[in-house]
């Protein structure tokens, strides 16, 4: 006969077992040093100037002891630490400093090419994003399916601000950020072998900035592939531009 206390113990054990499965998969993912991924992102809304919110994909390839290879639309680049090089319109690899404010542009907005470079420079790889992600989630649930499981959870307000804040991508960026409300959710798909196959992060930022209502939604969908099988060569010109 199963008593109430026995049933409670079984439920607690099941819950912790699910948490262990997720934590083990995330820990395994943070140790990846060789893999490829496709990172599709979309931003909708804002301060009254929201666009169509099309998904734009970035291809990222990581190989141990080599610069990261990144490609977004027509922009191709390599990154190693803080060093960042990109191919110019003539096909040459050039070191790129952080995009500067355009002359006469008081808001500091660059052209599309500059913004592409800025996004690639500030991109966080999956093994960085997934590190410690489990501690940033609450109300985690699991749904099993053929080939693996899907974990869903809500981001803490602090984590939602990290992933979707107005100053996203500005590591250690200065300046005060307005008082806004942050929320978000995460989905993580794990294979039967205990590896993270893909994940989605959605965040929403609401509030008021300088008298304008803000309702900004960010979506990021990431697919991981070729773990341990990713190979690519870095052009010699690009290596020299990186200072290797």
PLY file of the C-alpha trace (Angstrom):
ply
format ascii 1.0
element vertex 244
property float x
property float y
property float z
element edge 243
property int vertex1
property int vertex2
end_header
0.00 0.00 0.00
1.35 3.41 -0.99
0.84 6.00 1.72
0.48 9.76 1.27
4.00 10.34 2.59
5.40 7.73 0.18
3.60 9.39 -2.73
4.96 12.80 -1.71
8.47 11.37 -1.63
8.02 9.86 -5.08
6.83 13.21 -6.49
9.76 15.09 -4.93
12.19 12.52 -6.29
10.64 12.78 -9.76
10.87 16.59 -9.75
14.52 16.58 -8.71
15.24 13.90 -11.27
13.85 16.12 -14.03
15.90 19.06 -12.77
19.01 16.87 -12.78
18.39 15.88 -16.41
18.18 19.54 -17.44
21.20 20.62 -15.41
23.32 17.78 -16.77
22.40 18.69 -20.35
23.16 22.38 -19.76
26.46 21.54 -18.09
27.39 19.32 -21.03
26.53 22.12 -23.46
28.75 24.65 -21.71
31.72 22.37 -22.29
31.28 22.29 -26.08
34.41 23.46 -27.91
33.57 22.21 -31.39
30.13 22.73 -32.93
28.01 24.66 -35.41
24.77 26.48 -34.86
22.17 28.66 -36.52
20.90 31.57 -34.45
17.71 33.16 -35.78
16.61 36.36 -34.07
13.74 38.79 -34.33
12.87 42.07 -32.63
9.37 43.51 -32.69
7.91 46.70 -31.33
9.88 49.36 -29.55
9.13 53.01 -29.14
6.56 53.33 -31.87
8.94 52.40 -34.69
8.47 48.62 -34.75
9.26 46.82 -37.98
7.94 43.62 -39.50
9.96 41.52 -37.12
11.46 39.17 -39.73
13.66 36.35 -38.42
17.30 36.92 -39.40
19.72 34.00 -39.12
23.36 34.06 -38.08
25.56 31.04 -38.77
28.22 30.39 -36.15
30.97 27.77 -36.28
33.28 27.09 -33.36
36.44 25.03 -33.43
38.85 24.53 -30.55
41.81 26.95 -30.53
40.51 28.80 -33.60
38.65 32.07 -34.16
34.87 31.85 -34.34
33.46 32.00 -37.85
30.29 34.09 -38.21
28.03 34.85 -41.15
24.88 37.00 -41.18
23.25 37.89 -44.47
26.17 39.07 -46.64
28.45 39.84 -43.72
31.20 37.34 -42.90
33.57 37.66 -39.97
35.97 35.95 -37.58
36.28 36.68 -33.89
38.92 35.73 -31.36
38.56 37.28 -27.93
38.16 41.01 -28.50
39.76 40.86 -31.95
37.23 41.01 -34.78
37.79 40.98 -38.55
35.36 41.07 -41.46
35.53 40.74 -45.23
35.11 44.07 -46.99
33.34 44.71 -50.30
36.57 43.96 -52.19
36.95 40.56 -50.56
39.78 41.52 -48.20
39.84 40.74 -44.49
40.15 43.83 -42.34
40.22 44.37 -38.61
37.07 46.15 -37.50
36.92 48.46 -34.52
33.64 49.02 -32.74
31.26 50.90 -35.07
31.39 54.60 -34.34
28.64 57.20 -34.46
28.06 58.46 -37.95
28.90 62.09 -38.53
25.76 64.19 -38.11
23.81 61.35 -36.51
23.03 62.52 -32.99
21.45 59.21 -32.04
24.58 57.28 -32.92
22.83 55.01 -35.39
25.07 53.45 -38.00
24.13 52.11 -41.40
22.94 48.56 -41.91
26.45 47.24 -42.49
27.72 48.76 -39.26
24.79 47.34 -37.31
25.40 43.88 -38.76
29.01 44.05 -37.58
27.97 45.24 -34.14
25.49 42.37 -33.78
28.09 39.80 -34.81
30.72 41.26 -32.48
28.34 41.15 -29.49
26.88 37.72 -30.29
26.92 35.24 -27.42
27.57 31.64 -28.38
25.27 28.87 -27.07
27.89 27.47 -24.70
28.00 30.94 -23.09
24.24 31.51 -23.04
23.45 28.10 -21.55
25.95 28.44 -18.71
23.95 28.83 -15.51
20.67 29.12 -17.40
18.97 26.58 -15.15
19.31 28.90 -12.15
17.57 31.67 -14.10
14.39 29.67 -14.68
11.31 29.03 -12.57
8.22 26.87 -12.97
10.16 24.44 -15.15
8.10 21.74 -16.84
9.03 18.75 -18.97
7.27 17.15 -21.91
8.63 13.92 -23.40
8.45 13.08 -27.09
10.10 10.79 -29.60
13.83 11.40 -29.55
14.03 13.43 -26.38
12.33 15.94 -24.11
11.37 19.60 -24.09
11.83 21.70 -20.95
9.95 24.97 -20.60
10.30 27.62 -17.93
9.82 31.29 -17.14
12.79 33.60 -16.85
13.32 35.49 -13.63
12.92 39.27 -14.13
16.70 39.68 -13.76
17.36 37.06 -16.45
14.70 38.56 -18.74
16.46 41.91 -18.40
19.79 40.25 -19.24
18.44 38.67 -22.43
16.00 41.35 -23.53
16.96 44.62 -21.85
17.21 47.89 -23.73
20.99 47.75 -23.30
21.29 44.13 -24.48
24.71 43.32 -25.83
26.44 46.16 -23.99
28.57 44.17 -21.62
29.17 46.29 -18.63
27.60 49.18 -20.48
27.34 52.41 -18.56
24.48 54.78 -18.14
21.23 54.40 -16.29
18.52 52.30 -17.87
14.90 53.41 -17.39
12.68 51.52 -14.98
11.05 48.90 -17.17
9.21 45.62 -16.67
10.90 42.48 -18.00
9.47 39.01 -18.55
10.32 36.02 -20.69
10.32 32.30 -21.25
12.67 29.58 -22.44
12.25 26.26 -24.25
15.09 23.75 -24.34
15.01 20.57 -26.42
17.25 17.72 -25.23
18.02 14.51 -27.10
17.75 11.02 -25.63
21.53 11.17 -25.32
21.29 14.13 -22.96
22.53 16.84 -25.35
20.92 20.23 -26.01
19.68 20.17 -29.60
17.99 23.57 -29.72
16.48 26.27 -27.58
14.29 29.36 -27.81
14.36 32.49 -25.68
11.52 34.99 -25.78
11.51 38.22 -23.80
9.20 41.20 -23.48
10.09 44.66 -22.22
7.34 47.09 -21.21
7.35 50.59 -19.80
7.82 54.22 -20.71
10.96 55.97 -21.95
11.02 59.73 -22.41
7.26 59.87 -22.64
6.95 57.05 -25.16
5.38 53.68 -24.42
7.77 50.77 -24.91
6.66 47.24 -25.78
9.67 45.42 -27.15
9.64 41.70 -27.94
12.76 39.71 -28.72
12.86 36.13 -29.98
15.94 33.98 -30.46
15.83 30.44 -31.88
19.02 28.40 -31.82
19.76 25.04 -33.46
22.98 23.24 -32.53
24.63 20.73 -34.89
27.86 18.96 -35.81
29.09 18.76 -32.22
32.65 17.42 -32.37
32.53 17.35 -36.18
32.84 21.01 -37.15
35.80 21.80 -39.39
36.80 24.98 -41.21
39.97 26.79 -42.18
40.69 30.45 -41.46
42.13 32.42 -44.41
45.70 33.54 -43.83
44.73 37.18 -44.43
42.10 36.92 -41.74
44.59 35.36 -39.30
47.02 38.21 -39.88
44.29 40.79 -39.39
43.42 39.08 -36.08
47.04 39.37 -35.01
47.78 35.65 -35.04
0 1
1 2
2 3
3 4
4 5
5 6
6 7
7 8
8 9
9 10
10 11
11 12
12 13
13 14
14 15
15 16
16 17
17 18
18 19
19 20
20 21
21 22
22 23
23 24
24 25
25 26
26 27
27 28
28 29
29 30
30 31
31 32
32 33
33 34
34 35
35 36
36 37
37 38
38 39
39 40
40 41
41 42
42 43
43 44
44 45
45 46
46 47
47 48
48 49
49 50
50 51
51 52
52 53
53 54
54 55
55 56
56 57
57 58
58 59
59 60
60 61
61 62
62 63
63 64
64 65
65 66
66 67
67 68
68 69
69 70
70 71
71 72
72 73
73 74
74 75
75 76
76 77
77 78
78 79
79 80
80 81
81 82
82 83
83 84
84 85
85 86
86 87
87 88
88 89
89 90
90 91
91 92
92 93
93 94
94 95
95 96
96 97
97 98
98 99
99 100
100 101
101 102
102 103
103 104
104 105
105 106
106 107
107 108
108 109
109 110
110 111
111 112
112 113
113 114
114 115
115 116
116 117
117 118
118 119
119 120
120 121
121 122
122 123
123 124
124 125
125 126
126 127
127 128
128 129
129 130
130 131
131 132
132 133
133 134
134 135
135 136
136 137
137 138
138 139
139 140
140 141
141 142
142 143
143 144
144 145
145 146
146 147
147 148
148 149
149 150
150 151
151 152
152 153
153 154
154 155
155 156
156 157
157 158
158 159
159 160
160 161
161 162
162 163
163 164
164 165
165 166
166 167
167 168
168 169
169 170
170 171
171 172
172 173
173 174
174 175
175 176
176 177
177 178
178 179
179 180
180 181
181 182
182 183
183 184
184 185
185 186
186 187
187 188
188 189
189 190
190 191
191 192
192 193
193 194
194 195
195 196
196 197
197 198
198 199
199 200
200 201
201 202
202 203
203 204
204 205
205 206
206 207
207 208
208 209
209 210
210 211
211 212
212 213
213 214
214 215
215 216
216 217
217 218
218 219
219 220
220 221
221 222
222 223
223 224
224 225
225 226
226 227
227 228
228 229
229 230
230 231
231 232
232 233
233 234
234 235
235 236
236 237
237 238
238 239
239 240
240 241
241 242
242 243
